[in-house]
Amino acid sequence: MKAQPRWIWYSILILLSLKLPLYAQDTLVVKYAYIQTDSAGLHRIPSANVIAANAGKKVIANTVTTSNVAVFNEDSYVQQLASLDKYDKKHDPRPVVNLLKENKFDAVAKDKKHSHKFYYHLANIFTRLKMYQLAMKCYFKTLPVYETSNAHLSDTVTLNASGQQNSDPSFALINAQADTSVAGLLAINSRDEQLLTADTGNYTYTGKEIQSKPEEVCNITDPFDDGKEASAYALMIHIQQPLSGKRKIFTKLSRVGHTFITLIKYNTDSTSVSRSFGFYPRKDHFLSATPLFPTTKSVFKDDERHNWDETVGKFISERKFKKILEVIKEYDQKRYNLNKNNCTDFGLNLAGTAGIKIMDTKGSWPFGRGNNPANAGQSVLEGKVLNMDSNHALFICNDLDLKP
């Protein structure tokens, strides 16, 4: 009986030792800038020596100070970030900035137990904030270094018969067991911090749909020919349904939804070029681009601030990127047709060139039939999306407006 307390203490010590962190030797790949707030409430970027990147260095100890170890909980920190990853058209970047400026994310980012979820939630949040360059950079951090399958991260949602959300968005990670951080490639840098800070100061939600302005094709394609060496290329297809979460092709006659594209070129000098644009009818008269007169002239428009319900993104090769630019130039000479050459036809064509195939995208309306945002968006929600090559995985993000 006297030996029993001794074995109890031995058991406690063994259990405690098993709970010690086993990932203290991971390599820190990216260190964000610490975004400070001055007395006027404006965010500013500190000197460059706090921005980035200690790639290749061994992490000797956790960067959280000894005084903070007892209070800092990485799971809780990621959960705070996850709470911002939700369907809500009134997105505000300020809570994200407040979390990042706490300077605790570096410990999370280098911990592979948490980093996948951390970067995945950031990718979703930045996509919903329409900060597409930052979004795809964060998504890159979730990808295996050598990717050989069609695995993808998706923001999944289940809908009941009335189109209402059954559960909160769930995190789905498939085939990404390996440490996915790649030192120096698509690293978050000071320019990204400035982009985030600028958008934080200027972004306001009014509830009104922002009207896209006409754009010349040269202003879409020419900026990518910047004479700089590229490190990566990405494409995103965005779909705004007439009614979120339903295959309802139109509402109130005039609300038919929209499909548009974002192209991104990342350069080796940490700069990037991004354009978001869509294919629109240039109306000859009031009934142009309607079932009665489906064909009319076309025009590209700048959709940088256009709302959407579903987005599918992917990193692509230089060859595919250049082919996409050629297709865009060809569309500049094409007429818009509601039935066979509309905004969704355009988006699906470019996405298909990138290796993204969305199935079951056609529907019918009075006097017509064809691809449309309602069916294309719903197919994304239902998982009817194929990766036509195995070079890069798909990123899927939803931002539904599910009203009771």
Summary of the structure (lengths in Angstrom):
residues: 404
radius of gyration: 23.5
end to end distance: 64.8
largest distance: 97.2
contacts: 1219
relative contact order: 0.13
helix: 31%
strand: 22%
